[in-house]
Amino acid sequence: MTAGRPGHGAGPEGPDAHGAYGADGAFVAAVDGLADPLNDPLPGGHTSPWFRSDTVPAAEPAAPSSYVDGYAPHQGPQQPQGAPNEWYDPAGYQRDWYGPQEPSARIAPATQAGEWAPAPGPAPAPGLPAEPRTEVMARVPAPDLPAEPRTEVIARIPADPEPAPDPAASPDPAPAPAPGGRAERRRAAKGRGRRRPAPVAEPAAPAAAPMSRVEARRAARAAKDSPAVVASRAVGEVFISLGVLMLLFVTYQLWWTNIRADQIAGKETDRIQDQWANGDRRPGVFAPGEGFAIMHIPKLDVVAPIAEGIDKEKVLDRGMIGHYGEGKLKTAMPSDKQGNFSVAGHRNTHGEPFRYINKLKPGDPIVVETRDAYYTYEMASILPQTSPSNISVIEPIPAGSGFTKPGRYLTLTTCTPEFTSTYRLIVWGKMVDERPRSEGKPDALVG
């Protein structure tokens, strides 16, 4: 390209017309000195977005020496030859994005206060010419002068609109990391701190139109309960009341009567023993309801007083055992030399002393304690069920007991099945030992 361009070697538009690049190579130098259209500066006069005018030292422009010099790039007073026509400040770029930082180790300290010191650049590769590089000058303020104030511009990034909450999601889901760069993460962090909008209240329903007097009367009649509804409610309340009363009665019969009867029977037993100890009681005829003996059934852990008569209220309901000793039902006493000592007791409720006599087996001891002696009987036989009118079971030689001749027998009678009084359960025993109190308790009570 040492020769002139075709068609431009002569004439008024040739190089000779200007007289600036008539020599060989002048035209190529002039073309190379022109600015590249792809690298044209921005409207502000600088191609780099990181240009900082406060770091460019002032310099007076130099007059072009020739036509070629007019198209050469402007060089500052301290800018090396071949450097781009702009000032690139990495420290300012770093401060704009990340805040004030410590000076980089690549920035050389100034030799004198208030001067610009170039930082050493990388060494060129061996065998290659040195490339022009941009010198980064760190400004060091003089110790005698105050630091220049600097205005920093902080760009406010608008936050993205908050997405609508998903009703199917959990109330407070764990925030997922925002994708993208630093700006997206900042916007996501700002969006998390916002409060959710309050729910919008639905408009109230319009008030109903006022009713006329006739309509109000009709509505009042319709609101009243019919006689059938009133009657059904009354019947229901009656049944509920009866159910509650029945429940209370059952509780009284099955629980409270036993507690009360045990208390009365225990006091009567203590009273009889105290009278025996004091010698106040004399053998003879006892008044109805008067206690005179104590029955022990070791196998059933029963200790109950025996009173004269079988009156329900005076004897049986008080937790005591009643002796058949009146009228046609009169039976022998334990001290008699011959006869059938017959007694009765409740199987359920009111102390229920004969609750489990159906579990007695032949040979089980039953002891009757009186003022003078202990009378021990052994269980002989049982009649599971018989009519209440069958009084032959308490005769001197009881029918159905297996006894065939006169002797000293014991008969226990109670109701069966449990919680009813339809039939009677009979247990018989035969006396096997008579022991005076002075000789101590029998073996059946000692063991």
C-alpha positions in Angstrom: 0.0 0.0 0.0 2.9 2.4 -0.7 1.4 3.6 -4.0 -1.4 6.0 -4.3 -5.1 4.8 -4.5 -6.4 4.2 -8.0 -8.3 7.1 -9.4 -6.9 9.5 -6.9 -3.3 9.9 -8.1 -3.9 13.3 -9.7 -6.5 15.9 -10.0 -7.9 18.4 -7.6 -9.0 15.7 -5.1 -5.7 13.9 -5.0 -3.1 14.1 -2.4 -1.3 16.9 -4.2 -4.3 19.0 -3.9 -3.9 19.2 -0.2 -0.2 18.8 -0.1 -0.2 17.1 3.2 0.6 13.4 2.4 2.5 13.6 -0.9 5.3 11.4 0.5 5.2 7.6 0.5 3.3 6.2 3.4 1.7 9.4 4.4 -1.8 8.4 3.2 -1.6 5.1 5.2 -0.6 6.9 8.3 -3.4 9.4 7.9 -6.0 6.6 7.5 -4.7 4.7 10.5 -4.9 7.9 12.6 -8.7 8.2 11.9 -11.0 7.1 14.7 -12.7 3.7 14.3 -16.5 4.0 13.8 -17.1 1.0 16.0 -15.2 2.6 18.8 -16.7 6.1 18.5 -17.1 7.8 21.9 -20.5 8.1 23.6 -22.5 11.4 23.5 -20.6 12.4 26.6 -17.3 12.1 24.7 -16.1 8.9 26.2 -16.5 5.3 25.2 -16.2 3.7 28.7 -19.1 3.7 31.0 -16.7 3.8 33.9 -15.2 7.1 32.9 -14.7 9.4 35.8 -14.0 13.0 35.0 -12.7 13.9 38.4 -9.7 11.6 37.8 -8.6 13.2 34.5 -5.8 15.8 35.0 -6.3 19.1 33.3 -4.2 19.6 30.2 -4.2 22.3 27.5 -4.9 21.0 24.0 -2.0 21.2 21.6 -2.4 22.7 18.1 -2.2 20.2 15.3 1.1 20.4 13.5 -0.1 19.0 10.2 -3.1 17.5 8.4 -2.2 14.0 9.8 -1.8 15.4 13.3 -5.3 16.8 13.2 -6.7 13.2 12.9 -4.4 11.7 15.5 -5.9 10.8 18.8 -5.5 13.4 21.5 -2.8 12.6 24.0 -2.8 14.1 27.5 0.2 15.6 29.1 0.9 12.4 31.1 -0.8 9.8 28.9 1.5 7.4 27.2 1.6 7.1 23.5 -0.9 4.7 22.0 -3.2 4.7 25.1 -7.0 5.0 24.6 -8.5 8.5 24.8 -10.2 8.0 28.1 -9.5 7.5 31.8 -10.5 4.1 33.3 -10.7 4.1 37.1 -11.1 0.6 38.6 -11.1 2.0 42.1 -14.1 4.2 41.3 -15.9 1.2 39.7 -15.3 -0.9 42.8 -16.4 1.9 45.1 -19.7 2.5 43.2 -20.7 -1.2 43.4 -19.2 -2.4 46.7 -18.6 0.7 48.8 -15.3 2.2 49.9 -12.5 -0.3 49.9 -8.9 -0.4 50.9 -6.5 0.8 48.1 -5.5 -2.1 45.8 -2.0 -3.5 46.2 -1.5 -2.8 42.5 -1.8 0.9 43.0 1.6 2.3 43.7 1.9 5.0 46.4 2.6 8.5 45.3 6.1 9.7 45.6 5.1 13.1 46.7 1.9 14.5 48.3 -0.7 15.5 45.8 0.9 13.7 42.9 -0.3 10.8 40.7 1.8 7.6 40.8 1.4 5.0 38.1 0.9 1.4 39.1 3.2 -1.2 37.6 1.6 -3.3 34.9 2.2 -6.9 33.8 5.4 -7.7 32.0 5.0 -8.4 28.3 5.3 -12.0 27.1 8.8 -13.0 25.8 9.1 -12.5 22.1 6.2 -10.1 21.8 6.3 -6.3 21.6 5.1 -4.4 24.6 1.4 -3.5 24.4 0.2 0.0 25.3 -1.6 -0.1 28.7 -3.7 2.3 30.6 -1.9 3.7 33.6 -4.0 3.8 36.8 -3.0 6.8 38.9 -3.9 6.8 42.6 -4.3 10.3 44.0 -2.8 10.8 47.4 -3.9 14.0 49.1 -1.4 16.3 50.6 -1.1 16.1 54.3 -1.5 19.9 54.6 -4.7 20.0 52.6 -8.1 18.6 53.6 -9.5 15.7 51.6 -11.9 16.8 48.8 -15.5 16.0 49.5 -16.9 13.3 47.2 -20.5 12.9 46.2 -21.6 9.3 45.8 -24.6 8.4 43.7 -26.6 5.5 45.0 -28.9 4.0 42.4 -32.3 2.9 43.9 -33.4 -0.4 42.4 -37.2 -0.7 42.4 -38.5 -3.9 44.0 -40.5 -6.4 41.9 -44.2 -6.6 42.7 -44.9 -9.2 45.4 -46.5 -12.4 44.0 -49.9 -13.4 45.2 -49.7 -16.0 48.1 -50.6 -19.5 47.2 -53.4 -20.9 49.4 -52.2 -24.5 49.0 -48.8 -23.6 50.3 -47.8 -23.6 53.9 -48.5 -20.5 56.0 -44.8 -19.5 56.3 -42.8 -21.4 53.7 -39.0 -21.2 53.8 -37.7 -18.5 51.4 -35.9 -20.0 48.4 -32.7 -18.4 47.2 -33.4 -15.9 44.5 -31.9 -16.8 41.1 -29.8 -14.5 39.1 -27.2 -12.0 40.2 -26.8 -9.6 43.1 -29.5 -7.2 42.0 -32.1 -9.9 41.8 -31.2 -11.2 45.3 -31.5 -7.6 46.7 -34.9 -7.2 45.2 -36.0 -10.5 46.6 -34.7 -9.6 50.1 -36.6 -6.3 50.0 -39.8 -8.1 48.9 -39.7 -10.5 51.8 -39.9 -7.8 54.5 -43.2 -6.3 53.1 -46.4 -6.8 54.9 -49.2 -8.7 53.2 -52.2 -6.7 52.3 -55.1 -6.9 54.7 -58.1 -8.9 53.4 -60.8 -6.8 51.9 -64.0 -6.9 53.8 -67.0 -8.0 51.9 -69.8 -5.5 51.6 -72.6 -6.0 54.0 -75.8 -7.4 52.7 -78.6 -4.9 52.2 -81.0 -4.5 55.1 -84.3 -6.3 54.6 -87.3 -4.2 53.9 -89.5 -3.5 56.9 -92.6 -5.8 57.2 -96.1 -4.6 57.5 -98.2 -5.3 60.6 -100.0 -8.2 59.0 -96.8 -9.8 57.8 -95.3 -9.4 61.3 -98.2 -11.2 62.9 -98.0 -14.0 60.4 -94.3 -14.4 61.0 -94.9 -14.4 64.8 -97.5 -17.2 64.4 -95.2 -19.2 62.2 -92.4 -18.9 64.8 -94.5 -20.3 67.6 -94.2 -24.1 68.2 -97.1 -26.3 67.4 -98.9 -28.2 70.2 -97.4 -31.4 69.0 -93.9 -30.0 69.3 -94.7 -28.7 72.8 -96.1 -32.1 73.8 -93.1 -34.0 72.5 -90.8 -31.7 74.4 -92.7 -32.2 77.6 -92.6 -36.0 77.2 -88.9 -35.9 76.4 -88.2 -33.9 79.6 -90.3 -36.3 81.7 -88.4 -39.3 80.3 -85.1 -37.6 80.9 -86.1 -36.8 84.5 -87.2 -40.4 85.1 -83.9 -41.7 83.6 -82.0 -39.5 86.0 -84.1 -40.7 88.9 -83.6 -44.3 88.0 -79.9 -43.9 87.7 -79.8 -42.3 91.2 -81.9 -45.1 92.6 -79.7 -47.8 91.2 -76.6 -46.0 92.5 -78.3 -45.8 95.9 -79.3 -49.5 96.0 -76.1 -51.0 94.7 -73.6 -48.7 96.4 -74.9 -46.5 99.1 -77.0 -49.1 100.9 -74.0 -51.4 101.2 -72.0 -48.6 102.8 -74.7 -47.6 105.2 -75.5 -51.3 106.2 -71.8 -52.1 106.8 -71.6 -49.1 109.1 -74.7 -50.2 111.1 -73.7 -53.8 111.2 -70.2 -52.9 112.4 -71.5 -50.7 115.2 -73.9 -53.5 116.3 -71.1 -56.1 116.4 -69.0 -53.8 118.5 -72.0 -53.2 120.9 -72.6 -56.9 121.3 -68.9 -57.6 122.1 -68.8 -54.8 124.6 -71.9 -56.2 126.4 -70.3 -59.6 126.5 -67.1 -58.1 127.9 -69.1 -56.2 130.6 -71.4 -59.1 131.5 -74.5 -57.1 130.8 -76.2 -59.8 128.7 -77.9 -62.8 130.1 -79.1 -65.8 128.1 -82.8 -65.9 127.5 -85.4 -64.7 125.1 -84.4 -61.8 122.9 -86.6 -59.0 121.6 -87.2 -58.6 117.8 -84.3 -56.8 116.2 -82.0 -57.4 119.2 -78.6 -58.8 118.3 -77.4 -61.7 120.3 -74.7 -63.5 118.3 -72.0 -63.1 115.6 -71.6 -65.3 112.5 -68.1 -66.0 111.0 -67.7 -67.5 107.5 -63.9 -67.5 107.0 -63.9 -68.6 103.4 -66.0 -65.6 102.4 -64.5 -63.2 104.9 -67.9 -62.5 106.4 -68.4 -61.2 110.0 -72.0 -60.1 110.6 -74.2 -59.8 113.7 -77.2 -62.1 114.2 -80.4 -60.4 115.4 -83.8 -61.8 116.5 -86.4 -61.9 113.7 -86.3 -61.5 110.0 -87.9 -58.1 109.7 -86.7 -56.4 106.6 -86.4 -52.8 107.9 -85.3 -53.6 111.5 -82.9 -56.4 110.7 -82.1 -57.4 107.1 -81.8 -53.9 105.6 -79.4 -52.9 108.4 -76.8 -55.5 107.2 -77.6 -58.0 109.9 -78.5 -61.7 109.7 -82.1 -62.5 111.0 -83.0 -65.6 113.0 -86.3 -67.4 112.3 -87.7 -67.2 115.9 -91.3 -66.0 115.6 -94.6 -67.9 115.1 -94.7 -70.8 112.8 -91.2 -70.1 111.6 -89.6 -70.4 115.0 -86.4 -72.5 115.0 -83.9 -73.7 117.6 -81.0 -71.7 119.1 -77.4 -72.8 118.7 -77.3 -73.7 122.4 -80.2 -76.2 122.1 -79.2 -79.8 122.3 -81.3 -80.7 119.3 -82.9 -78.7 116.4 -82.2 -76.6 113.3 -80.8 -73.1 113.8 -82.1 -71.3 110.7 -81.2 -67.7 109.6 -81.8 -65.4 106.5 -79.7 -62.6 104.9 -79.5 -60.4 101.9 -77.6 -61.6 98.8 -77.5 -58.2 97.1 -77.5 -54.7 98.6 -77.8 -53.7 102.2 -74.5 -55.2 103.2 -75.2 -58.4 101.3 -73.7 -60.8 103.9 -74.9 -63.9 101.9 -73.7 -62.7 98.5 -71.4 -65.7 97.8 -72.7 -68.5 100.0 -73.3 -70.5 96.7 -69.5 -70.9 96.6 -69.3 -72.8 99.8 -68.2 -76.5 99.5 -68.9 -79.4 101.8 -66.6 -79.2 104.9 -66.2 -75.4 104.8 -66.5 -74.1 108.4 -69.2 -71.7 109.6 -68.8 -70.4 113.2 -71.6 -68.9 115.4 -70.2 -66.9 118.3 -72.4 -66.3 121.4 -71.8 -64.9 124.8 -70.8 -68.3 126.3 -69.4 -70.4 123.5 -68.3 -70.8 119.8 -70.4 -73.3 117.7 -68.7 -74.6 114.7 -70.7 -76.1 111.7 -69.4 -77.7 108.6 -71.2 -77.1 105.2 -73.1 -80.3 104.2 -75.3 -79.7 101.2 -76.9 -76.9 99.0 -80.2 -76.4 97.3 -79.7 -74.0 94.4 -83.3 -72.9 94.0 -86.6 -73.4 95.7 -89.9 -71.5 96.2 -90.1 -68.8 98.9 -93.1 -70.7 100.4 -91.1 -73.9 100.9 -90.8 -73.7 104.7 -89.8 -77.4 105.0 -86.2 -76.4 104.5 -86.1 -74.9 108.0 -87.8 -77.8 109.8 -85.9 -79.7 112.6 -85.0 -82.3 110.1 -84.8 -80.2 106.9 -86.3 -81.7 103.7 -83.8 -82.1 100.9 -80.7 -81.6 103.1 -79.9 -85.3 103.3 -80.3 -85.5 107.1 -82.4 -88.4 108.2 -82.5 -88.1 112.0 -82.6 -85.3 114.6 -79.5 -83.4 115.2 -77.9 -79.9 115.6 -78.2 -78.4 112.2 -77.7 -74.9 110.5 -79.7 -73.5 107.6 -78.8 -70.4 105.6 -81.4 -68.9 103.3 -81.2 -66.0 100.7 -82.7 -64.8 97.5 -81.8 -66.0 94.0 -81.0 -65.2 91.2 -79.0 -62.2 92.1 -80.7 -58.8 92.3 -84.1 -60.6 92.4 -86.3 -62.3 95.0 -88.0 -64.8 92.8 -86.5 -67.9 94.5 -84.6 -69.0 97.5 -81.1 -70.5 97.8 -80.5 -72.9 100.7 -77.3 -74.0 102.3 -77.2 -76.6 105.2 -74.6 -77.4 107.8 -74.0 -79.7 110.7 -72.5 -78.8 114.1 -69.1 -80.5 114.6 -67.7 -78.5 117.7 -68.9 -76.6 120.7 -66.2 -74.6 122.4 -66.6 -72.4 125.5 -65.3 -68.9 125.2 -63.0 -69.5 128.2 -61.1 -72.0 126.1 -60.4 -69.5 123.3 -61.3 -69.3 119.7 -61.7 -72.5 117.6 -59.2 -73.6 115.0 -61.4 -72.2 112.2 -61.0 -68.7 113.4 -57.4 -69.0 114.6 -56.1 -70.1 111.2 
